[in-house]
Amino acid sequence: MTNMTLAIPQDLVEVMKKHKEIKWSEVARQALLEKAEELRLMDQIAAKSRLTDREAIEIGRKINASLAKRHRFK
């Protein structure tokens, strides 16, 4: 297994120190695994897509604009 070094903000360090019963390395490992699984799924979906990069970016921009409008962010 490979080791990883992380920079953690001080406020998070304080929370972690208060909860020493938590295996923080396992929490980080699980978060990384979840993200990797999301990326694998996105890669599978993208591999089957016939959209060009430009079309995909344009669709993404439209979705972001719609979500921002719905949630009143501008």
Backbone hydrogen bonds in HBPLUS format (Angstrom, degrees):
<---DONOR---> <-ACCEPTOR-->    atom                        ^
c    i                          cat <-CA-CA->   ^        H-A-AA   ^      H-
h    n   atom  resd res      DA  || num        DHA   H-A  angle D-A-AA Bond
n    s   type  num  typ     dist DA aas  dist angle  dist       angle   num
A0012-LEU N   A0009-PRO O   3.02 MM   3  5.45 127.5  2.31 109.1 122.1     1
A0013-VAL N   A0009-PRO O   3.06 MM   4  6.42 153.3  2.14 149.9 158.3     2
A0014-GLU N   A0010-GLN O   3.01 MM   4  6.30 153.0  2.08 151.1 157.2     3
A0015-VAL N   A0011-ASP O   3.35 MM   4  6.64 154.8  2.42 137.7 143.1     4
A0016-MET N   A0012-LEU O   2.93 MM   4  6.21 163.8  1.96 154.1 158.8     5
A0017-LYS N   A0013-VAL O   2.85 MM   4  6.09 151.7  1.93 150.4 158.0     6
A0018-LYS N   A0014-GLU O   3.12 MM   4  6.37 145.8  2.24 142.4 150.9     7
A0018-LYS N   A0015-VAL O   3.13 MM   3  5.17 122.5  2.48  95.4 109.7     8
A0019-HIS N   A0015-VAL O   3.20 MM   4  6.46 129.6  2.47 140.9 153.9     9
A0019-HIS N   A0016-MET O   3.17 MM   3  5.17 137.9  2.36  95.4 107.1    10
A0022-ILE N   A0019-HIS O   3.20 MM   3  5.89 166.7  2.22 116.1 120.1    11
A0026-GLU N   A0023-LYS O   2.96 MM   3  5.42 128.1  2.23 109.0 122.1    12
A0027-VAL N   A0023-LYS O   3.13 MM   4  6.55 149.6  2.23 146.2 155.5    13
A0028-ALA N   A0024-TRP O   2.98 MM   4  6.22 163.2  2.01 150.4 153.8    14
A0029-ARG N   A0025-SER O   2.92 MM   4  6.07 156.5  1.97 140.6 147.8    15
A0030-GLN N   A0026-GLU O   2.92 MM   4  6.08 161.6  1.95 149.4 153.3    16
A0031-ALA N   A0027-VAL O   3.02 MM   4  6.25 156.9  2.08 147.2 153.6    17
A0032-LEU N   A0028-ALA O   2.95 MM   4  6.18 160.7  1.99 153.7 158.5    18
A0033-LEU N   A0029-ARG O   2.93 MM   4  6.14 154.5  2.00 146.2 153.7    19
A0034-GLU N   A0030-GLN O   2.92 MM   4  6.15 161.9  1.96 151.2 155.3    20
A0035-LYS N   A0031-ALA O   3.10 MM   4  6.30 161.4  2.13 146.8 151.6    21
A0036-ALA N   A0032-LEU O   2.93 MM   4  6.12 158.5  1.98 148.3 154.5    22
A0037-GLU N   A0033-LEU O   2.93 MM   4  6.17 154.8  1.99 150.8 157.4    23
A0038-GLU N   A0034-GLU O   3.02 MM   4  6.31 153.9  2.09 147.3 154.0    24
A0039-LEU N   A0035-LYS O   2.97 MM   4  6.26 158.1  2.02 150.0 155.9    25
A0040-ARG N   A0036-ALA O   2.90 MM   4  6.18 153.8  1.97 147.7 155.0    26
A0041-LEU N   A0037-GLU O   3.04 MM   4  6.26 160.2  2.08 147.8 152.5    27
A0042-MET N   A0038-GLU O   2.91 MM   4  6.20 160.6  1.95 150.4 156.1    28
A0043-ASP N   A0039-LEU O   2.86 MM   4  6.06 154.7  1.92 147.9 154.9    29
A0044-GLN N   A0040-ARG O   2.96 MM   4  6.25 151.5  2.05 146.2 153.8    30
A0045-ILE N   A0041-LEU O   2.96 MM   4  6.26 161.6  1.99 153.7 158.4    31
A0046-ALA N   A0042-MET O   2.85 MM   4  5.98 165.4  1.87 151.4 156.0    32
A0047-ALA N   A0043-ASP O   2.92 MM   4  5.99 145.9  2.04 141.9 150.6    33
A0048-LYS N   A0045-ILE O   3.17 MM   3  5.49 139.2  2.34 104.4 114.9    34
A0049-SER N   A0046-ALA O   3.12 MM   3  5.01 149.7  2.22  99.0 108.2    35
A0056-ALA N   A0052-THR O   2.99 MM   4  6.24 163.2  2.02 155.7 160.1    36
A0057-ILE N   A0053-ASP O   2.93 MM   4  6.14 158.1  1.98 153.1 158.9    37
A0058-GLU N   A0054-ARG O   3.02 MM   4  6.22 158.6  2.07 146.4 152.2    38
A0059-ILE N   A0055-GLU O   2.96 MM   4  6.21 160.3  2.00 151.2 156.2    39
A0060-GLY N   A0056-ALA O   2.94 MM   4  6.13 159.4  1.98 145.9 152.0    40
A0061-ARG N   A0057-ILE O   2.91 MM   4  6.18 152.2  1.98 149.1 156.4    41
A0062-LYS N   A0058-GLU O   3.03 MM   4  6.30 156.6  2.09 147.8 153.8    42
A0063-ILE N   A0059-ILE O   2.93 MM   4  6.20 158.5  1.98 153.0 159.0    43
A0064-ASN N   A0060-GLY O   2.92 MM   4  6.11 164.5  1.94 149.8 154.1    44
A0065-ALA N   A0061-ARG O   2.91 MM   4  6.09 160.5  1.95 148.1 153.5    45
A0066-SER N   A0062-LYS O   2.96 MM   4  6.11 157.5  2.01 145.4 151.7    46
A0067-LEU N   A0063-ILE O   2.89 MM   4  6.14 161.5  1.93 154.6 159.5    47
A0068-ALA N   A0064-ASN O   2.87 MM   4  6.03 160.0  1.91 149.7 155.6    48
A0069-LYS N   A0065-ALA O   2.93 MM   4  6.08 156.7  1.99 145.6 152.0    49
A0070-ARG N   A0066-SER O   2.89 MM   4  6.09 158.6  1.94 146.9 153.2    50
A0071-HIS N   A0067-LEU O   2.95 MM   4  6.12 150.3  2.04 146.7 154.2    51
A0073-PHE N   A0068-ALA O   2.66 MM   5  4.66 159.0  1.70 144.0 145.8    52
A0072-ARG N   A0069-LYS O   3.18 MM   3  4.83 160.6  2.22  98.2 103.1    53
